[in-house]
Amino acid sequence: MSDVLRIFKCGHCGHNLRFGSRRCGECYSTTPVWNRCTPMRLLTVVVLLCAGGVGVIMLA
Ligand SMILES: [Zn+2]
């Protein structure tokens, strides 16, 4: 089993896109935005912001 996450398919050639990559590995067309902006990255930012906010409240 591959350790590379492949969720979305290329809209041009149907190639399974490597998650997070900006271009299709087969036809080199740009991948959809949702393949690039990883939800995990957004989640990390939100968690960090929340943790920072809670930290400020605890200190006050
Ligand atoms: Zn493609």
PDB file of the backbone (N, CA, C, O) and the ligand in Angstrom, with CONECT records:
HET     ZN  A 101       1
ATOM      1  N   MET A   1       0.842  -1.204   0.000  1.00  0.00           N
ATOM      2  CA  MET A   1       0.000   0.000   0.000  1.00  0.00           C
ATOM      3  C   MET A   1       0.871   1.246   0.000  1.00  0.00           C
ATOM      4  O   MET A   1       1.867   1.329   0.719  1.00  0.00           O
ATOM      5  N   SER A   2       0.484   2.193  -0.804  1.00  0.00           N
ATOM      6  CA  SER A   2       1.267   3.423  -0.911  1.00  0.00           C
ATOM      7  C   SER A   2       1.027   4.329   0.286  1.00  0.00           C
ATOM      8  O   SER A   2      -0.081   4.398   0.818  1.00  0.00           O
ATOM      9  N   ASP A   3       2.082   5.023   0.703  1.00  0.00           N
ATOM     10  CA  ASP A   3       1.944   5.942   1.825  1.00  0.00           C
ATOM     11  C   ASP A   3       1.529   7.328   1.351  1.00  0.00           C
ATOM     12  O   ASP A   3       1.336   8.237   2.159  1.00  0.00           O
ATOM     13  N   VAL A   4       1.393   7.486   0.023  1.00  0.00           N
ATOM     14  CA  VAL A   4       0.990   8.773  -0.536  1.00  0.00           C
ATOM     15  C   VAL A   4      -0.536   8.832  -0.593  1.00  0.00           C
ATOM     16  O   VAL A   4      -1.196   7.912  -1.078  1.00  0.00           O
ATOM     17  N   LEU A   5      -1.067   9.922  -0.093  1.00  0.00           N
ATOM     18  CA  LEU A   5      -2.504  10.105  -0.057  1.00  0.00           C
ATOM     19  C   LEU A   5      -2.997  10.579  -1.424  1.00  0.00           C
ATOM     20  O   LEU A   5      -2.572  11.620  -1.925  1.00  0.00           O
ATOM     21  N   ARG A   6      -3.900   9.797  -2.017  1.00  0.00           N
ATOM     22  CA  ARG A   6      -4.452  10.183  -3.314  1.00  0.00           C
ATOM     23  C   ARG A   6      -5.966  10.160  -3.219  1.00  0.00           C
ATOM     24  O   ARG A   6      -6.581   9.094  -3.245  1.00  0.00           O
ATOM     25  N   ILE A   7      -6.561  11.327  -3.111  1.00  0.00           N
ATOM     26  CA  ILE A   7      -8.007  11.434  -2.908  1.00  0.00           C
ATOM     27  C   ILE A   7      -8.708  11.868  -4.193  1.00  0.00           C
ATOM     28  O   ILE A   7      -9.689  11.259  -4.621  1.00  0.00           O
ATOM     29  N   PHE A   8      -8.186  12.929  -4.795  1.00  0.00           N
ATOM     30  CA  PHE A   8      -8.852  13.507  -5.956  1.00  0.00           C
ATOM     31  C   PHE A   8      -8.226  13.046  -7.259  1.00  0.00           C
ATOM     32  O   PHE A   8      -7.061  12.654  -7.317  1.00  0.00           O
ATOM     33  N   LYS A   9      -9.050  13.109  -8.312  1.00  0.00           N
ATOM     34  CA  LYS A   9      -8.560  12.751  -9.643  1.00  0.00           C
ATOM     35  C   LYS A   9      -8.422  14.000 -10.493  1.00  0.00           C
ATOM     36  O   LYS A   9      -9.142  14.981 -10.307  1.00  0.00           O
ATOM     37  N   CYS A  10      -7.485  13.948 -11.430  1.00  0.00           N
ATOM     38  CA  CYS A  10      -7.268  15.060 -12.337  1.00  0.00           C
ATOM     39  C   CYS A  10      -8.491  15.225 -13.238  1.00  0.00           C
ATOM     40  O   CYS A  10      -9.016  14.251 -13.778  1.00  0.00           O
ATOM     41  N   GLY A  11      -8.940  16.484 -13.393  1.00  0.00           N
ATOM     42  CA  GLY A  11     -10.109  16.748 -14.216  1.00  0.00           C
ATOM     43  C   GLY A  11      -9.818  16.606 -15.703  1.00  0.00           C
ATOM     44  O   GLY A  11     -10.741  16.532 -16.514  1.00  0.00           O
ATOM     45  N   HIS A  12      -8.536  16.566 -16.064  1.00  0.00           N
ATOM     46  CA  HIS A  12      -8.147  16.518 -17.468  1.00  0.00           C
ATOM     47  C   HIS A  12      -7.878  15.099 -17.949  1.00  0.00           C
ATOM     48  O   HIS A  12      -8.329  14.703 -19.024  1.00  0.00           O
ATOM     49  N   CYS A  13      -7.139  14.336 -17.144  1.00  0.00           N
ATOM     50  CA  CYS A  13      -6.737  13.008 -17.607  1.00  0.00           C
ATOM     51  C   CYS A  13      -7.207  11.882 -16.693  1.00  0.00           C
ATOM     52  O   CYS A  13      -7.071  10.710 -17.043  1.00  0.00           O
ATOM     53  N   GLY A  14      -7.765  12.224 -15.507  1.00  0.00           N
ATOM     54  CA  GLY A  14      -8.274  11.193 -14.611  1.00  0.00           C
ATOM     55  C   GLY A  14      -7.205  10.551 -13.736  1.00  0.00           C
ATOM     56  O   GLY A  14      -7.482   9.599 -13.007  1.00  0.00           O
ATOM     57  N   HIS A  15      -5.998  11.067 -13.809  1.00  0.00           N
ATOM     58  CA  HIS A  15      -4.890  10.555 -13.005  1.00  0.00           C
ATOM     59  C   HIS A  15      -5.159  10.830 -11.526  1.00  0.00           C
ATOM     60  O   HIS A  15      -5.637  11.909 -11.173  1.00  0.00           O
ATOM     61  N   ASN A  16      -4.857   9.868 -10.667  1.00  0.00           N
ATOM     62  CA  ASN A  16      -5.023  10.078  -9.230  1.00  0.00           C
ATOM     63  C   ASN A  16      -3.979  11.072  -8.749  1.00  0.00           C
ATOM     64  O   ASN A  16      -2.777  10.819  -8.820  1.00  0.00           O
ATOM     65  N   LEU A  17      -4.460  12.204  -8.260  1.00  0.00           N
ATOM     66  CA  LEU A  17      -3.552  13.273  -7.865  1.00  0.00           C
ATOM     67  C   LEU A  17      -2.920  12.984  -6.516  1.00  0.00           C
ATOM     68  O   LEU A  17      -3.560  12.465  -5.601  1.00  0.00           O
ATOM     69  N   ARG A  18      -1.659  13.330  -6.421  1.00  0.00           N
ATOM     70  CA  ARG A  18      -0.949  13.250  -5.153  1.00  0.00           C
ATOM     71  C   ARG A  18      -1.458  14.395  -4.301  1.00  0.00           C
ATOM     72  O   ARG A  18      -1.356  15.554  -4.701  1.00  0.00           O
ATOM     73  N   PHE A  19      -2.008  14.091  -3.125  1.00  0.00           N
ATOM     74  CA  PHE A  19      -2.648  15.113  -2.306  1.00  0.00           C
ATOM     75  C   PHE A  19      -1.651  16.183  -1.882  1.00  0.00           C
ATOM     76  O   PHE A  19      -0.585  15.883  -1.346  1.00  0.00           O
ATOM     77  N   GLY A  20      -2.024  17.453  -2.136  1.00  0.00           N
ATOM     78  CA  GLY A  20      -1.165  18.568  -1.758  1.00  0.00           C
ATOM     79  C   GLY A  20      -0.315  19.088  -2.910  1.00  0.00           C
ATOM     80  O   GLY A  20       0.273  20.165  -2.806  1.00  0.00           O
ATOM     81  N   SER A  21      -0.243  18.328  -4.021  1.00  0.00           N
ATOM     82  CA  SER A  21       0.570  18.767  -5.142  1.00  0.00           C
ATOM     83  C   SER A  21      -0.181  19.810  -5.973  1.00  0.00           C
ATOM     84  O   SER A  21      -1.410  19.799  -6.042  1.00  0.00           O
ATOM     85  N   ARG A  22       0.568  20.694  -6.592  1.00  0.00           N
ATOM     86  CA  ARG A  22      -0.035  21.782  -7.337  1.00  0.00           C
ATOM     87  C   ARG A  22      -0.304  21.399  -8.787  1.00  0.00           C
ATOM     88  O   ARG A  22      -1.128  22.027  -9.452  1.00  0.00           O
ATOM     89  N   ARG A  23       0.382  20.378  -9.279  1.00  0.00           N
ATOM     90  CA  ARG A  23       0.197  19.978 -10.667  1.00  0.00           C
ATOM     91  C   ARG A  23       0.004  18.474 -10.787  1.00  0.00           C
ATOM     92  O   ARG A  23       0.529  17.693  -9.992  1.00  0.00           O
ATOM     93  N   CYS A  24      -0.757  18.092 -11.793  1.00  0.00           N
ATOM     94  CA  CYS A  24      -0.987  16.674 -12.071  1.00  0.00           C
ATOM     95  C   CYS A  24       0.329  16.030 -12.494  1.00  0.00           C
ATOM     96  O   CYS A  24       1.072  16.603 -13.291  1.00  0.00           O
ATOM     97  N   GLY A  25       0.619  14.854 -11.970  1.00  0.00           N
ATOM     98  CA  GLY A  25       1.858  14.162 -12.294  1.00  0.00           C
ATOM     99  C   GLY A  25       1.847  13.556 -13.689  1.00  0.00           C
ATOM    100  O   GLY A  25       2.887  13.131 -14.192  1.00  0.00           O
ATOM    101  N   GLU A  26       0.681  13.515 -14.313  1.00  0.00           N
ATOM    102  CA  GLU A  26       0.542  12.891 -15.626  1.00  0.00           C
ATOM    103  C   GLU A  26       0.515  13.917 -16.749  1.00  0.00           C
ATOM    104  O   GLU A  26       1.276  13.810 -17.710  1.00  0.00           O
ATOM    105  N   CYS A  27      -0.373  14.928 -16.627  1.00  0.00           N
ATOM    106  CA  CYS A  27      -0.523  15.890 -17.731  1.00  0.00           C
ATOM    107  C   CYS A  27      -0.051  17.288 -17.340  1.00  0.00           C
ATOM    108  O   CYS A  27      -0.073  18.201 -18.165  1.00  0.00           O
ATOM    109  N   TYR A  28       0.375  17.460 -16.091  1.00  0.00           N
ATOM    110  CA  TYR A  28       0.948  18.718 -15.606  1.00  0.00           C
ATOM    111  C   TYR A  28      -0.009  19.902 -15.611  1.00  0.00           C
ATOM    112  O   TYR A  28       0.424  21.053 -15.562  1.00  0.00           O
ATOM    113  N   SER A  29      -1.321  19.620 -15.671  1.00  0.00           N
ATOM    114  CA  SER A  29      -2.272  20.714 -15.537  1.00  0.00           C
ATOM    115  C   SER A  29      -2.427  21.003 -14.044  1.00  0.00           C
ATOM    116  O   SER A  29      -2.205  20.127 -13.208  1.00  0.00           O
ATOM    117  N   THR A  30      -2.807  22.233 -13.721  1.00  0.00           N
ATOM    118  CA  THR A  30      -2.919  22.601 -12.307  1.00  0.00           C
ATOM    119  C   THR A  30      -4.066  21.842 -11.650  1.00  0.00           C
ATOM    120  O   THR A  30      -5.111  21.623 -12.262  1.00  0.00           O
ATOM    121  N   THR A  31      -3.860  21.452 -10.419  1.00  0.00           N
ATOM    122  CA  THR A  31      -4.850  20.674  -9.688  1.00  0.00           C
ATOM    123  C   THR A  31      -5.886  21.599  -9.045  1.00  0.00           C
ATOM    124  O   THR A  31      -5.619  22.788  -8.870  1.00  0.00           O
ATOM    125  N   PRO A  32      -7.065  21.074  -8.691  1.00  0.00           N
ATOM    126  CA  PRO A  32      -8.084  21.891  -8.038  1.00  0.00           C
ATOM    127  C   PRO A  32      -7.593  22.450  -6.706  1.00  0.00           C
ATOM    128  O   PRO A  32      -6.715  21.881  -6.057  1.00  0.00           O
ATOM    129  N   VAL A  33      -8.176  23.566  -6.320  1.00  0.00           N
ATOM    130  CA  VAL A  33      -7.788  24.249  -5.079  1.00  0.00           C
ATOM    131  C   VAL A  33      -7.917  23.328  -3.875  1.00  0.00           C
ATOM    132  O   VAL A  33      -7.064  23.323  -2.987  1.00  0.00           O
ATOM    133  N   TRP A  34      -9.007  22.539  -3.854  1.00  0.00           N
ATOM    134  CA  TRP A  34      -9.240  21.663  -2.699  1.00  0.00           C
ATOM    135  C   TRP A  34      -8.227  20.536  -2.601  1.00  0.00           C
ATOM    136  O   TRP A  34      -8.151  19.866  -1.571  1.00  0.00           O
ATOM    137  N   ASN A  35      -7.449  20.315  -3.651  1.00  0.00           N
ATOM    138  CA  ASN A  35      -6.373  19.332  -3.561  1.00  0.00           C
ATOM    139  C   ASN A  35      -5.115  19.956  -2.955  1.00  0.00           C
ATOM    140  O   ASN A  35      -4.243  19.264  -2.429  1.00  0.00           O
ATOM    141  N   ARG A  36      -5.052  21.279  -3.046  1.00  0.00           N
ATOM    142  CA  ARG A  36      -3.864  21.991  -2.573  1.00  0.00           C
ATOM    143  C   ARG A  36      -4.006  22.485  -1.144  1.00  0.00           C
ATOM    144  O   ARG A  36      -3.108  22.281  -0.326  1.00  0.00           O
ATOM    145  N   CYS A  37      -5.135  23.139  -0.831  1.00  0.00           N
ATOM    146  CA  CYS A  37      -5.358  23.658   0.511  1.00  0.00           C
ATOM    147  C   CYS A  37      -5.810  22.512   1.395  1.00  0.00           C
ATOM    148  O   CYS A  37      -6.995  22.181   1.436  1.00  0.00           O
ATOM    149  N   THR A  38      -4.884  21.918   2.090  1.00  0.00           N
ATOM    150  CA  THR A  38      -5.203  20.754   2.904  1.00  0.00           C
ATOM    151  C   THR A  38      -6.028  21.155   4.125  1.00  0.00           C
ATOM    152  O   THR A  38      -5.653  22.082   4.844  1.00  0.00           O
ATOM    153  N   PRO A  39      -7.133  20.476   4.365  1.00  0.00           N
ATOM    154  CA  PRO A  39      -7.954  20.765   5.552  1.00  0.00           C
ATOM    155  C   PRO A  39      -7.154  20.642   6.835  1.00  0.00           C
ATOM    156  O   PRO A  39      -7.389  21.375   7.795  1.00  0.00           O
ATOM    157  N   MET A  40      -6.207  19.712   6.849  1.00  0.00           N
ATOM    158  CA  MET A  40      -5.382  19.511   8.040  1.00  0.00           C
ATOM    159  C   MET A  40      -4.576  20.757   8.366  1.00  0.00           C
ATOM    160  O   MET A  40      -4.380  21.094   9.533  1.00  0.00           O
ATOM    161  N   ARG A  41      -4.110  21.440   7.324  1.00  0.00           N
ATOM    162  CA  ARG A  41      -3.319  22.649   7.524  1.00  0.00           C
ATOM    163  C   ARG A  41      -4.192  23.746   8.129  1.00  0.00           C
ATOM    164  O   ARG A  41      -3.772  24.457   9.042  1.00  0.00           O
ATOM    165  N   LEU A  42      -5.420  23.873   7.605  1.00  0.00           N
ATOM    166  CA  LEU A  42      -6.369  24.845   8.130  1.00  0.00           C
ATOM    167  C   LEU A  42      -6.709  24.513   9.576  1.00  0.00           C
ATOM    168  O   LEU A  42      -6.770  25.396  10.432  1.00  0.00           O
ATOM    169  N   LEU A  43      -6.931  23.222   9.838  1.00  0.00           N
ATOM    170  CA  LEU A  43      -7.286  22.759  11.177  1.00  0.00           C
ATOM    171  C   LEU A  43      -6.166  23.106  12.161  1.00  0.00           C
ATOM    172  O   LEU A  43      -6.432  23.540  13.282  1.00  0.00           O
ATOM    173  N   THR A  44      -4.935  22.917  11.744  1.00  0.00           N
ATOM    174  CA  THR A  44      -3.787  23.224  12.598  1.00  0.00           C
ATOM    175  C   THR A  44      -3.774  24.695  12.972  1.00  0.00           C
ATOM    176  O   THR A  44      -3.525  25.044  14.125  1.00  0.00           O
ATOM    177  N   VAL A  45      -4.042  25.562  11.996  1.00  0.00           N
ATOM    178  CA  VAL A  45      -4.063  27.009  12.230  1.00  0.00           C
ATOM    179  C   VAL A  45      -5.158  27.355  13.229  1.00  0.00           C
ATOM    180  O   VAL A  45      -4.929  28.125  14.162  1.00  0.00           O
ATOM    181  N   VAL A  46      -6.357  26.785  13.037  1.00  0.00           N
ATOM    182  CA  VAL A  46      -7.501  27.050  13.928  1.00  0.00           C
ATOM    183  C   VAL A  46      -7.184  26.601  15.346  1.00  0.00           C
ATOM    184  O   VAL A  46      -7.442  27.321  16.311  1.00  0.00           O
ATOM    185  N   VAL A  47      -6.618  25.392  15.461  1.00  0.00           N
ATOM    186  CA  VAL A  47      -6.270  24.839  16.778  1.00  0.00           C
ATOM    187  C   VAL A  47      -5.252  25.734  17.479  1.00  0.00           C
ATOM    188  O   VAL A  47      -5.368  26.003  18.675  1.00  0.00           O
ATOM    189  N   LEU A  48      -4.261  26.190  16.730  1.00  0.00           N
ATOM    190  CA  LEU A  48      -3.228  27.058  17.306  1.00  0.00           C
ATOM    191  C   LEU A  48      -3.820  28.377  17.775  1.00  0.00           C
ATOM    192  O   LEU A  48      -3.461  28.882  18.839  1.00  0.00           O
ATOM    193  N   LEU A  49      -4.736  28.940  16.974  1.00  0.00           N
ATOM    194  CA  LEU A  49      -5.394  30.194  17.339  1.00  0.00           C
ATOM    195  C   LEU A  49      -6.228  30.005  18.604  1.00  0.00           C
ATOM    196  O   LEU A  49      -6.193  30.846  19.503  1.00  0.00           O
ATOM    197  N   CYS A  50      -6.968  28.919  18.675  1.00  0.00           N
ATOM    198  CA  CYS A  50      -7.807  28.618  19.844  1.00  0.00           C
ATOM    199  C   CYS A  50      -6.938  28.429  21.076  1.00  0.00           C
ATOM    200  O   CYS A  50      -7.249  28.947  22.149  1.00  0.00           O
ATOM    201  N   ALA A  51      -5.853  27.688  20.922  1.00  0.00           N
ATOM    202  CA  ALA A  51      -4.933  27.432  22.032  1.00  0.00           C
ATOM    203  C   ALA A  51      -4.355  28.752  22.523  1.00  0.00           C
ATOM    204  O   ALA A  51      -4.231  28.964  23.729  1.00  0.00           O
ATOM    205  N   GLY A  52      -4.004  29.629  21.610  1.00  0.00           N
ATOM    206  CA  GLY A  52      -3.468  30.944  21.953  1.00  0.00           C
ATOM    207  C   GLY A  52      -4.497  31.770  22.697  1.00  0.00           C
ATOM    208  O   GLY A  52      -4.171  32.428  23.686  1.00  0.00           O
ATOM    209  N   GLY A  53      -5.753  31.742  22.226  1.00  0.00           N
ATOM    210  CA  GLY A  53      -6.841  32.476  22.869  1.00  0.00           C
ATOM    211  C   GLY A  53      -7.095  31.975  24.268  1.00  0.00           C
ATOM    212  O   GLY A  53      -7.274  32.771  25.190  1.00  0.00           O
ATOM    213  N   VAL A  54      -7.113  30.659  24.443  1.00  0.00           N
ATOM    214  CA  VAL A  54      -7.343  30.041  25.765  1.00  0.00           C
ATOM    215  C   VAL A  54      -6.179  30.420  26.698  1.00  0.00           C
ATOM    216  O   VAL A  54      -6.385  30.711  27.876  1.00  0.00           O
ATOM    217  N   GLY A  55      -4.980  30.410  26.160  1.00  0.00           N
ATOM    218  CA  GLY A  55      -3.800  30.766  26.956  1.00  0.00           C
ATOM    219  C   GLY A  55      -3.897  32.177  27.479  1.00  0.00           C
ATOM    220  O   GLY A  55      -3.558  32.434  28.634  1.00  0.00           O
ATOM    221  N   VAL A  56      -4.352  33.095  26.656  1.00  0.00           N
ATOM    222  CA  VAL A  56      -4.496  34.503  27.041  1.00  0.00           C
ATOM    223  C   VAL A  56      -5.540  34.639  28.144  1.00  0.00           C
ATOM    224  O   VAL A  56      -5.341  35.375  29.110  1.00  0.00           O
ATOM    225  N   ILE A  57      -6.666  33.916  27.991  1.00  0.00           N
ATOM    226  CA  ILE A  57      -7.752  33.967  28.985  1.00  0.00           C
ATOM    227  C   ILE A  57      -7.273  33.406  30.333  1.00  0.00           C
ATOM    228  O   ILE A  57      -7.592  33.946  31.392  1.00  0.00           O
ATOM    229  N   MET A  58      -6.502  32.314  30.270  1.00  0.00           N
ATOM    230  CA  MET A  58      -6.005  31.674  31.497  1.00  0.00           C
ATOM    231  C   MET A  58      -5.041  32.599  32.239  1.00  0.00           C
ATOM    232  O   MET A  58      -5.006  32.610  33.469  1.00  0.00           O
ATOM    233  N   LEU A  59      -4.265  33.370  31.486  1.00  0.00           N
ATOM    234  CA  LEU A  59      -3.275  34.254  32.096  1.00  0.00           C
ATOM    235  C   LEU A  59      -3.924  35.508  32.675  1.00  0.00           C
ATOM    236  O   LEU A  59      -3.418  36.083  33.639  1.00  0.00           O
ATOM    237  N   ALA A  60      -5.047  35.934  32.086  1.00  0.00           N
ATOM    238  CA  ALA A  60      -5.687  37.185  32.507  1.00  0.00           C
ATOM    239  C   ALA A  60      -6.369  37.044  33.872  1.00  0.00           C
ATOM    240  O   ALA A  60      -6.956  38.004  34.372  1.00  0.00           O
TER     241      ALA A  60
HETATM  242 ZN    ZN A 101      -3.884  15.129 -15.396  1.00  0.00          ZN2+
END
